[in-house]
Amino acid sequence: MPTRPPRSSARPQPDTTVSPAVQRGSVDLEAILSDLDPEQRAVAAQPRGAMCVLAGAGTGKTRAITRRIAYAVHAGVFAPTQVLAVTFTARAAGEMRTRLRQLGVEGVQARTFHAAALRQLHYFWPQAIGGGAPQVQGHKAPLVAEALSRLRLEVDRTTIRDVAAEIEWSKVSMLTAEAYPAAARAARREAPGMDHSAMAKVIETYEACKADRGVIDFEDVLLLTVGILEDRGDIAAAVRRQYRSFVVDEYQDVSALQQRLLDAWVGDRDDVCVVGDPAQTIYSFTGASDRFLLDFPQRYPGATIVELVRNYRSTPQILEVANKVIAAPTARMRRPLRLVAQQQGGPRPTLREHADDAAEADAVAAEIRARLDAGVLPAQVAVLMRTNGQTEALEAALADAGVPYLVRGGERFFSRAEVRQALVLLRGAARTDDGSTPLAELVGAVLGGAGWSPEPPGTRGAARERWESLAALVDLAEETAAASPAARVADFVMILEERAAAQHAPAAAGVTLASLHAAKGLEWDHVHLIGCSEGLLPISLADTPEAVDEERRLLYVGVTRARTTLSLSYALGRSGSRGGRRLSRFLYGLGEAVDGLPRHAEVSAKAEAPRRRRRKTGTRRTPTCSACGAPLDTAAARILGRCETCPSSADPALVEALREWRTRRASTDKVPAYVVLTDATLLALAERRPRTEDDLLDIPGIAERKVESYGAELLAVLHPRA
């Protein structure tokens, strides 16, 4: 079994490859390690050999791995250009390069998997294939739409997006169209709006559309690079001569395809350091898997394992909630890390119940307004939620309270029309800048022509988002001027172009609204986590133990984003509904760790699942039509309780009202309408008009999780108040 460094103050020995001459050089190697804790130091001071770093949230993993690279370079173990550090976002790669420059290390390749592979693909394509590499299609939607059109399948924009995501999953799982149906069924994936065989045909046609256009997609970049490296030993040897040391951040998020590319890069060597946290695996639906992280010691026998558990971000009170959430008795976590707080104590996290979504939004906006009035900066506050559709009520409440905000996770910053226009204006201003006007003042004046003003607009929506983008540029100009007083507009434009290339967006001055997925890797002083109810956390679509486990990890990620205060809340129903929601099962058993936990939820986490209703059972018999008595031999007929050709007793107006509700709910949940309820189930509801949640369970197609999510809303539509 691999050994783990002891958690003590004992100082690890430097790597034996470091020569005394280098240690006596101009770089003080001890200074690189001096401010690291014992576990971080164990990572940094051993730059050779296989290493697996299990790094909990807020434990300084980026600090540890950048110091490891700097130590290796300054000790002469590797040249900077021999190190390849890969991660999953351009922002994280940019942060790594910035930290390495501050440590005096230039030339390390810190890139995303796709960026590193694309660079190699362009370089080796002429040698391996001939000519130039194909153009990369930026977005799948046009090709997906073309494939669906060729197959005469009519779908909406939401389904096109879902089909594109399913194609991505199949490709990162390295599945052919022929292999897709069996693999998708085994993974319990539901093809969007079609059966698995039809989806396989869509995949096949999508590939034909790409071939006809002569383009490739982002997954092809990885697939083709892997193919070249595996087929051409001379090219693989050239890559391995170039890169001798590998660091992989966020290793819990690698897919089978990315792991295969990493294997092709590394070859039979073992100078690879992987860093990740199984408790933050939240992208399984895209094909990511933590099994590569957890099984790393089996892949590299003798690998050193280091656990980073000292959390420098959050208060002990916040970490108590995080530790209880992720390690509850019903949680199925392999080796969860227990975080140990290094910060001073703070207030206990709070949990608040509200009548409906509007009341919850108003309460959160009022609390944030009070914080800002007390001197807290908007950028220090975030509101996190499970789905993007939850922002609507919140945006209205924040606007009414005069709270500036920005929605994270939308269009990329440097792709926005106003940012592109601002860059054009600034390039023009750079030609006439004589240095007589301070940089920030001049940038503000130039962007005034694009719609920026010192005061934000009173409206919300597109106008507010445009102002926030321009304000972020002005703020960045002020930061640039403070760091380099002699900087001119031309220097600022160069900084913006470098950031655009790395997709390193500047921070905007507003309260952040973000989904839990978009919040990964970020942190704020004050975090409000809304929608902590069954049907949202876990989301109603999580209908397997594995899916529920991932929802728990999402909540854990949200909790560990908070530095000082954490406010949890949930609403009993949608705005105007009669309620019916329940507290999330993940918050049961927290006891005194949370202020405001309902008494019934203070029990042991063993009882965390809400009380479950059971369907009525009886002797099974072949169902017959309620109208003509004929056997019902189709799924739709069994749901309706009658032959599909027999007349319906449903009120057409009620059927239309149910359809309108389903459309709104599907839009809110960002899912196809059929995922909410099928047409047959809607018609059965209109015909039977159930009056209670237990009555709803008697209708085929409505499981308990849907009653928990939609029950109150459905009953309100079926029986509107007079």
C-alpha positions in Angstrom: 0.0 0.0 0.0 1.2 3.5 -0.7 2.4 5.5 2.3 1.0 8.8 3.4 3.0 11.7 4.8 2.4 12.0 8.6 0.3 14.9 9.7 2.9 16.5 11.9 5.2 19.4 11.9 8.1 17.3 10.8 9.8 18.7 7.7 9.8 16.4 4.7 13.3 15.9 3.2 14.0 17.6 -0.1 14.0 15.5 -3.3 17.3 13.6 -3.6 17.8 14.9 -7.1 18.4 18.5 -5.9 22.1 19.1 -6.0 23.9 21.2 -3.3 25.1 23.6 -6.0 21.6 24.4 -7.0 20.5 24.8 -3.4 23.3 27.4 -3.0 22.1 29.2 -6.1 20.3 32.5 -6.4 16.9 30.9 -5.6 16.2 30.0 -2.0 14.4 26.7 -2.2 13.5 26.8 1.4 11.6 30.1 0.8 9.4 28.3 -1.7 8.3 25.9 1.0 8.5 28.1 4.1 4.8 29.3 4.3 3.3 25.9 3.5 1.6 23.6 6.0 3.0 20.1 6.6 0.7 18.5 4.0 1.2 21.2 1.4 4.9 21.0 2.0 4.8 17.2 1.4 3.3 17.9 -2.0 5.7 20.6 -3.0 9.0 19.1 -1.8 8.7 15.8 -3.7 8.6 16.7 -7.4 9.5 13.3 -8.7 7.4 10.2 -8.9 3.6 9.5 -8.9 1.6 11.4 -6.4 -2.1 11.6 -5.6 -3.3 14.6 -3.7 -6.8 14.3 -2.1 -7.5 18.0 -1.6 -10.6 19.1 0.3 -12.4 22.4 -0.5 -10.4 25.5 0.5 -7.3 23.6 1.5 -4.8 25.4 -0.8 -4.4 22.9 -3.5 -3.4 25.5 -6.1 -0.8 26.9 -3.8 0.6 23.4 -3.2 0.9 22.3 -6.8 2.3 25.6 -8.1 4.9 25.5 -5.3 5.6 21.9 -6.4 6.3 23.0 -10.0 8.3 26.0 -8.8 10.4 23.9 -6.5 11.1 21.4 -9.3 12.1 24.1 -11.8 14.3 26.1 -9.4 15.9 22.9 -8.1 16.8 21.9 -11.7 14.7 18.7 -11.6 12.8 19.8 -14.7 13.0 22.7 -17.1 9.8 24.9 -17.2 9.1 23.8 -20.7 9.1 20.2 -19.6 6.1 20.6 -17.3 2.5 20.3 -18.6 -0.1 21.3 -16.1 -3.7 20.6 -17.2 -7.0 21.7 -15.6 -10.6 22.1 -16.7 -11.2 25.9 -17.2 -9.2 28.6 -18.9 -9.7 30.7 -15.7 -8.0 28.0 -13.6 -5.1 27.7 -16.1 -4.7 31.4 -16.2 -4.6 31.6 -12.4 -1.9 28.8 -12.4 0.3 30.7 -14.9 -0.1 33.9 -12.8 1.0 32.2 -9.6 4.0 30.6 -11.4 5.1 33.9 -12.7 5.0 35.3 -9.2 7.3 32.5 -8.2 9.7 33.3 -10.9 8.8 30.5 -13.3 8.1 31.2 -16.9 7.4 28.8 -19.7 5.3 26.1 -18.0 2.5 25.0 -20.2 -0.6 25.4 -18.0 -3.7 24.7 -20.2 -7.0 23.0 -20.3 -7.1 19.5 -21.8 -8.7 20.8 -24.9 -6.2 23.7 -25.4 -3.2 21.4 -24.9 -4.6 18.8 -27.3 -5.6 21.4 -29.9 -2.1 22.9 -29.9 -0.6 19.4 -30.4 -3.1 18.5 -33.1 -2.3 21.6 -35.2 1.5 21.0 -34.8 1.5 17.3 -35.7 -1.4 17.1 -38.2 0.8 18.0 -41.2 3.2 15.3 -40.2 0.6 12.6 -39.4 -2.2 13.3 -41.9 -1.0 16.0 -44.2 -2.2 19.6 -44.8 -3.8 21.7 -42.1 -6.0 20.5 -39.3 -9.7 20.8 -39.8 -11.6 23.8 -38.4 -13.1 23.3 -34.9 -16.9 23.9 -34.8 -17.5 26.3 -31.9 -21.0 25.2 -31.1 -22.8 21.9 -31.8 -26.3 23.4 -32.2 -26.2 24.1 -36.0 -24.9 20.6 -36.8 -27.3 19.0 -34.4 -30.2 20.9 -36.0 -29.0 19.8 -39.4 -28.8 16.2 -38.4 -32.3 16.2 -36.9 -33.6 17.9 -40.0 -32.1 15.2 -42.2 -33.9 12.7 -40.1 -37.2 14.7 -40.3 -37.3 15.0 -36.5 -39.0 18.3 -35.4 -37.7 19.4 -32.0 -37.5 22.7 -30.1 -34.3 24.6 -29.1 -34.2 23.0 -25.6 -34.2 19.5 -27.1 -31.4 20.5 -29.6 -29.3 21.5 -26.5 -30.1 18.2 -24.8 -29.3 16.2 -27.9 -25.9 18.0 -28.2 -25.2 17.1 -24.5 -26.0 13.5 -25.2 -23.7 13.5 -28.2 -20.9 14.9 -26.0 -21.5 12.2 -23.4 -21.3 9.5 -26.0 -18.0 10.9 -27.4 -16.2 11.4 -24.1 -17.3 7.9 -23.2 -15.7 6.8 -26.5 -18.8 5.2 -27.8 -19.7 4.6 -31.5 -23.3 5.1 -32.7 -23.7 1.3 -32.7 -22.4 1.0 -29.1 -24.5 3.9 -27.8 -27.9 2.2 -27.1 -26.5 -0.6 -24.9 -24.2 1.8 -23.0 -26.9 4.4 -22.5 -29.3 1.8 -21.1 -26.6 0.5 -18.8 -25.9 4.0 -17.5 -29.7 4.6 -17.2 -29.6 7.6 -19.4 -32.7 8.8 -21.1 -32.3 9.9 -24.7 -33.9 13.4 -25.1 -37.3 13.0 -26.8 -36.6 9.7 -28.5 -35.6 6.1 -27.8 -31.9 5.0 -27.7 -32.0 3.5 -31.2 -33.2 6.8 -32.6 -30.5 8.7 -30.7 -27.9 6.4 -32.2 -29.2 7.3 -35.6 -28.9 11.0 -34.7 -25.3 10.5 -33.6 -24.5 8.8 -36.9 -26.1 11.5 -38.9 -24.4 14.2 -36.8 -21.0 12.7 -37.7 -22.0 12.7 -41.4 -22.9 16.4 -41.2 -19.5 17.2 -39.7 -17.8 15.2 -42.4 -19.8 17.0 -45.2 -18.8 20.4 -43.7 -15.2 19.4 -43.2 -15.2 20.4 -39.5 -14.5 18.7 -36.1 -16.0 19.4 -32.7 -14.2 19.8 -29.3 -14.5 16.1 -28.4 -12.9 15.3 -31.8 -9.9 17.4 -30.8 -9.2 14.9 -27.9 -10.1 11.8 -30.0 -7.9 12.8 -32.9 -5.0 13.7 -30.7 -5.3 10.3 -28.9 -5.5 8.6 -32.3 -2.3 10.2 -33.6 -0.3 9.6 -30.4 -1.4 5.9 -30.3 -0.9 5.2 -34.0 2.4 7.1 -34.4 5.1 6.0 -32.0 7.5 8.7 -33.4 5.0 11.5 -32.6 4.3 10.1 -29.1 8.0 9.9 -28.5 8.4 13.6 -29.5 5.6 14.6 -27.1 7.2 12.6 -24.3 10.6 14.1 -24.9 9.0 17.5 -24.6 7.0 16.9 -21.4 8.6 15.0 -18.6 6.4 16.1 -15.7 2.6 16.2 -15.5 0.2 17.9 -13.1 -3.6 17.3 -13.4 -5.9 19.6 -11.3 -9.6 18.7 -10.6 -8.8 15.1 -11.4 -12.1 13.9 -10.1 -13.7 15.5 -13.2 -11.7 13.6 -15.9 -13.6 11.5 -18.4 -12.6 8.2 -19.9 -11.4 10.1 -23.0 -9.3 12.6 -21.1 -7.7 9.8 -19.1 -6.8 8.0 -22.3 -5.2 11.2 -23.6 -3.2 11.6 -20.3 -2.1 8.0 -20.6 -0.8 8.7 -24.1 1.1 11.7 -22.8 2.7 10.0 -19.8 3.5 6.7 -21.4 5.3 4.3 -19.1 6.7 7.0 -16.8 5.4 8.0 -13.4 6.2 11.7 -13.0 2.5 12.6 -12.7 0.8 14.4 -9.9 -3.0 14.3 -9.8 -5.1 16.5 -7.5 -8.8 16.2 -6.7 -11.6 15.8 -4.3 -14.2 13.0 -4.6 -16.7 15.0 -2.6 -16.7 17.6 -5.4 -17.5 15.3 -8.3 -20.5 17.1 -9.8 -20.2 16.5 -13.5 -21.0 12.8 -13.8 -23.8 13.6 -16.3 -21.1 14.8 -18.7 -19.1 11.6 -18.5 -16.7 12.7 -15.7 -15.8 10.0 -13.1 -13.9 10.1 -9.8 -12.9 6.4 -10.2 -9.6 7.5 -11.9 -8.7 9.6 -8.8 -9.8 7.0 -6.3 -8.1 4.1 -8.2 -4.9 6.0 -8.8 -2.9 4.0 -6.3 -3.8 0.8 -8.2 -2.7 2.4 -11.5 0.6 3.6 -9.9 1.7 1.1 -7.2 3.9 2.9 -4.7 2.4 6.3 -5.4 2.6 8.8 -2.6 -0.9 9.9 -1.2 -1.3 13.2 0.5 -4.5 14.5 2.1 -5.1 18.2 2.3 -7.7 18.8 5.0 -6.7 22.1 6.6 -9.4 24.5 5.3 -8.3 28.1 5.1 -11.5 29.5 3.7 -14.4 28.9 6.0 -15.3 29.3 9.6 -15.6 26.2 11.9 -19.4 26.7 12.0 -19.7 26.4 8.2 -17.4 23.4 8.0 -19.4 21.6 10.6 -22.4 21.8 8.2 -20.2 20.7 5.3 -18.7 17.8 7.1 -22.2 16.6 8.3 -23.7 16.9 4.9 -21.1 14.9 3.0 -20.5 12.2 5.7 -24.1 11.5 6.7 -24.9 7.8 7.4 -26.9 7.6 4.2 -24.2 9.2 2.1 -22.3 6.8 -0.1 -19.0 8.5 -0.3 -15.7 6.7 -0.7 -13.1 8.2 1.6 -14.8 11.6 2.4 -12.3 14.0 3.8 -13.1 15.7 7.1 -12.2 19.4 6.8 -10.4 21.0 9.7 -11.0 24.8 10.1 -8.0 27.1 10.3 -10.1 30.3 10.5 -11.5 31.9 13.6 -15.1 31.2 14.6 -18.1 33.0 13.2 -21.9 32.9 13.3 -23.8 29.7 13.0 -25.3 29.1 9.5 -29.1 29.8 9.4 -32.0 28.0 7.9 -35.2 29.9 7.1 -38.6 28.7 5.8 -40.7 30.9 3.6 -44.3 30.7 2.3 -43.4 30.8 -1.4 -40.6 31.7 -3.8 -41.5 35.4 -3.9 -41.3 35.6 -0.1 -38.0 33.8 -0.1 -36.6 36.1 -2.7 -37.8 39.2 -0.9 -36.2 38.0 2.4 -32.9 37.3 0.8 -32.9 40.6 -1.0 -33.6 42.5 2.2 -30.8 40.7 4.1 -28.4 41.5 1.3 -29.5 45.1 1.2 -28.8 45.3 4.9 -25.3 43.9 4.4 -24.5 46.4 1.7 -25.8 49.3 3.9 -23.4 48.0 6.6 -20.4 48.4 4.3 -20.2 44.9 2.7 -19.1 45.1 -1.0 -21.5 43.5 -3.5 -18.8 41.3 -4.9 -18.4 39.6 -1.5 -22.0 38.2 -1.6 -23.4 35.4 -3.7 -26.8 33.7 -4.0 -26.5 30.1 -5.1 -29.2 27.8 -6.4 -29.7 24.4 -8.1 -31.1 25.7 -11.4 -30.8 28.8 -13.5 -34.6 29.1 -13.6 -34.7 30.0 -9.9 -33.2 33.5 -10.6 -36.3 35.1 -12.0 -38.0 36.0 -8.6 -34.6 36.8 -7.1 -33.7 39.3 -9.9 -36.9 41.1 -9.4 -36.5 41.3 -5.6 -32.9 42.5 -5.9 -33.8 45.2 -8.4 -36.6 46.4 -6.2 -34.1 46.6 -3.3 -31.6 48.5 -5.4 -29.0 45.7 -5.1 -26.5 45.4 -8.1 -26.2 41.9 -9.3 -24.8 39.7 -12.1 -25.8 36.3 -13.3 -22.9 33.9 -13.7 -22.8 31.1 -16.2 -24.3 32.9 -19.3 -22.5 34.0 -22.4 -18.7 34.2 -22.0 -17.5 37.7 -21.0 -15.3 38.4 -24.0 -17.9 37.1 -26.4 -20.5 39.7 -25.4 -21.4 42.3 -28.0 -20.8 45.2 -25.6 -17.3 43.9 -24.7 -16.3 43.4 -28.3 -17.5 46.9 -29.1 -15.6 48.3 -26.1 -12.4 46.6 -27.3 -12.8 48.3 -30.7 -13.3 51.7 -29.1 -10.3 51.2 -26.8 -8.0 50.2 -29.7 -9.0 53.4 -31.4 -8.3 55.4 -28.3 -4.9 53.8 -27.9 -3.8 55.5 -31.1 -4.5 59.0 -29.7 -3.6 58.5 -26.0 -0.7 60.9 -25.2 -0.6 60.1 -21.5 -2.1 63.4 -20.4 -5.3 61.8 -19.0 -5.1 59.1 -16.2 -5.9 55.6 -17.6 -9.0 54.9 -15.6 -10.5 58.3 -16.4 -9.8 57.9 -20.1 -11.2 54.4 -20.2 -14.3 55.6 -18.5 -14.7 58.4 -21.0 -14.3 56.0 -23.9 -16.7 53.5 -22.6 -19.2 56.2 -21.9 -19.8 56.2 -25.6 -20.7 52.5 -25.4 -23.3 53.0 -22.6 -21.3 53.1 -19.4 -22.1 55.6 -16.7 -20.8 56.1 -13.2 -24.3 55.1 -11.8 -26.0 51.9 -12.8 -29.3 52.0 -14.6 -32.4 51.6 -12.6 -33.7 48.8 -14.8 -32.8 45.1 -14.8 -32.4 42.6 -17.7 -30.3 43.3 -20.8 -29.6 47.0 -20.1 -28.3 46.1 -16.6 -26.1 43.2 -17.9 -24.6 45.5 -20.5 -23.7 48.1 -17.9 -22.2 45.4 -15.6 -19.9 44.3 -18.4 -18.6 47.8 -19.1 -18.3 48.6 -15.4 -16.1 45.5 -15.0 -13.8 46.9 -17.7 -13.6 50.3 -15.9 -12.8 48.6 -12.6 -10.1 46.6 -14.3 -8.6 49.8 -15.7 -8.5 51.2 -12.2 -6.7 48.1 -10.9 -4.2 48.3 -13.8 -3.5 52.0 -13.1 -3.0 51.3 -9.4 -0.5 48.5 -10.2 1.2 50.3 -13.0 0.8 54.1 -12.8 2.5 54.7 -16.1 0.2 52.3 -18.0 -1.5 53.7 -21.1 -4.5 52.6 -23.1 -2.4 50.5 -25.4 -1.1 48.6 -22.4 -4.6 48.1 -21.1 -5.8 46.8 -24.5 -2.9 44.3 -24.5 -4.0 43.1 -21.1 -7.6 42.7 -22.3 -6.4 40.7 -25.4 -4.4 38.4 -23.2 -7.3 37.9 -20.9 -9.6 37.3 -23.9 -7.3 34.6 -25.2 -7.3 32.9 -21.8 -11.1 33.6 -21.2 -10.0 35.3 -18.0 -12.9 37.6 -17.3 -12.6 40.5 -14.9 -14.6 40.5 -11.7 -17.8 42.6 -11.9 -19.1 44.8 -9.0 -22.3 43.1 -8.1 -23.9 40.3 -6.0 -23.3 37.1 -7.9 -26.3 34.9 -8.8 -25.0 31.4 -9.9 -26.1 27.8 -10.1 -24.2 25.4 -7.9 -22.4 24.0 -10.9 -21.2 27.5 -12.0 -20.1 28.3 -8.4 -17.5 25.5 -8.4 -14.0 26.9 -7.8 -15.2 30.2 -6.5 -15.8 31.7 -3.0 -17.4 34.6 -1.2 -17.6 36.0 2.3 -21.4 35.7 2.4 -23.3 33.0 0.7 -27.1 32.6 0.5 -28.1 29.1 -0.7 -31.8 29.1 -1.7 -34.2 26.4 -2.7 -33.1 23.8 -0.1 -36.2 21.6 -0.6 -37.1 18.2 -2.0 -37.5 18.5 -5.8 -34.7 21.1 -6.0 -32.0 19.6 -3.7 -32.1 16.8 -4.7 -33.7 17.8 -8.0 -36.7 15.8 -9.0 -34.9 14.2 -11.9 -32.4 12.5 -9.5 -34.2 9.1 -9.5 -31.2 6.8 -8.8 -29.0 6.4 -5.7 -26.0 7.6 -7.8 -27.9 10.7 -8.9 -29.0 11.5 -5.4 -25.4 11.2 -4.2 -24.3 13.7 -6.8 -27.0 16.1 -5.6 -25.6 15.8 -2.1 -22.1 16.7 -3.5 -23.6 19.7 -5.2 -25.0 21.0 -1.9 -21.5 20.3 -0.3 -19.9 22.4 -3.0 -22.4 25.2 -2.3 -21.8 25.2 1.4 -18.0 25.2 1.1 -18.1 28.4 -1.1 -18.8 30.5 2.0 -16.1 32.1 4.0 -17.9 33.9 6.9 -21.7 33.5 6.8 -24.0 30.9 5.3 -27.7 31.4 4.9 -29.9 28.5 3.8 -33.5 28.9 2.9 -36.4 27.2 1.2 -40.0 27.9 0.1 -43.0 25.8 0.8 -44.4 26.4 -2.7 -44.1 28.4 -5.9 -45.5 31.9 -5.8 -49.2 31.8 -5.4 -49.4 28.1 -4.8 -50.7 26.3 -1.7 -47.3 24.9 -0.7 -46.5 21.2 -0.4 -42.7 21.3 -0.6 -40.6 19.7 2.1 -37.1 20.5 3.5 -34.3 18.8 1.7 -33.4 15.4 3.1 -29.8 16.5 3.0 -30.4 18.9 5.9 -31.9 16.4 8.3 -29.7 15.5 11.2 -27.7 18.8 11.3 -29.0 19.5 14.9 -27.4 22.5 16.5 -25.1 23.1 13.6 -27.8 25.2 11.9 -29.9 28.0 13.5 -33.5 27.6 12.6 -33.6 23.9 11.8 -37.2 22.6 12.3 -37.6 20.3 15.3 -38.7 17.4 13.1 -35.4 17.8 11.2 -33.2 17.7 14.2 -33.2 13.9 14.3 -30.4 11.7 13.3 -29.4 11.7 9.7 -30.4 8.0 9.6 -34.0 9.3 9.3 -33.1 12.1 6.9 -35.4 10.8 4.0 -38.9 12.4 4.2 -41.8 10.1 5.1 -42.7 8.2 2.0 -46.2 7.5 0.9 -47.0 4.1 -0.7 -49.1 3.3 -3.6 -52.3 1.3 -3.0 -51.6 -2.3 -3.8 -53.9 -5.2 -4.6 -54.2 -8.2 -6.8 -52.7 -7.7 -10.2 -55.0 -8.1 -13.1 -55.1 -7.1 -16.8 -56.5 -3.5 -17.0 -59.5 -2.9 -19.1 -61.0 0.2 -20.8 -63.4 2.1 -18.6 -65.6 2.9 -21.6 -65.7 -0.3 -23.7 -64.2 -2.9 -21.4 -61.5 -4.0 -23.9 -58.0 -5.0 -22.6 -55.6 -2.1 -22.5 -52.5 -3.2 -24.4 -50.4 0.0 -24.7 -48.7 2.1 -22.2 -50.7 5.2 -23.1 -54.0 3.4 -22.8 -53.0 2.0 -19.4 -52.2 5.5 -18.2 -55.5 6.8 -19.5 -57.5 3.9 -18.2 -59.3 3.6 -21.6 -58.6 2.8 -25.2 -56.9 5.7 -27.0 -59.8 5.6 -29.6 -62.5 5.9 -27.0 -63.9 9.4 -26.3 -62.3 11.5 -23.5 -64.3 13.1 -20.7 -61.7 15.8 -20.1 -62.5 19.5 -20.2 -60.5 20.9 -23.2 -59.9 24.1 -21.2 -58.4 22.1 -18.3 -56.2 20.1 -20.7 -54.9 23.4 -22.1 -54.3 24.8 -18.6 -52.3 21.7 -17.7 -50.2 22.0 -20.9 -49.5 25.7 -20.2 -48.4 24.7 -16.6 -46.1 22.0 -18.0 -44.5 24.4 -20.5 -43.7 26.9 -17.7 -42.3 24.2 -15.4 -40.2 22.7 -18.2 -38.8 26.1 -18.9 -38.0 26.7 -15.3 -36.4 23.3 -14.8 -34.5 23.6 -18.2 -35.8 20.1 -19.3 -38.0 19.0 -22.2 -41.7 19.1 -21.5 -42.1 15.3 -21.7 -39.7 14.9 -18.7 -42.1 16.8 -16.5 -45.2 14.8 -17.6 -46.2 13.0 -20.8 -49.2 13.9 -22.9 -51.0 10.8 -21.8 -50.4 11.6 -18.1 -51.7 15.1 -18.6 -54.9 13.8 -20.2 -55.4 11.3 -17.4 -55.1 14.1 -14.9 -57.7 16.1 -16.7 -60.1 13.1 -16.9 -59.7 11.9 -13.3 -59.1 15.3 -11.6 -57.5 13.9 -8.4 -58.0 16.0 -5.3 -55.2 14.9 -3.0 -51.5 14.0 -3.4 -52.3 10.4 -2.6 -54.9 10.5 -5.4 -52.1 11.7 -7.7 -50.0 8.6 -6.9 -52.8 6.4 -8.3 -52.2 7.8 -11.8 -49.6 5.8 -13.8 -46.7 8.1 -14.7 -46.7 10.1 -11.5 -44.2 8.8 -9.1 -43.6 10.0 -5.5 -40.8 12.3 -6.5 -43.0 14.1 -9.0 -45.7 14.5 -6.4 -43.1 16.0 -4.1 -42.0 18.4 -6.8 -45.2 19.2 -8.7 -48.1 17.9 -6.5 -49.2 21.2 -5.0 -49.0 23.0 -8.4 -51.0 20.3 -10.2 -53.7 20.3 -7.6 -53.9 24.1 -7.9 -54.4 23.8 -11.7 -56.9 21.0 -11.4 -58.9 22.7 -8.7 -58.4 26.5 -8.9 -59.7 28.5 -6.0 -62.9 30.4 -6.7 
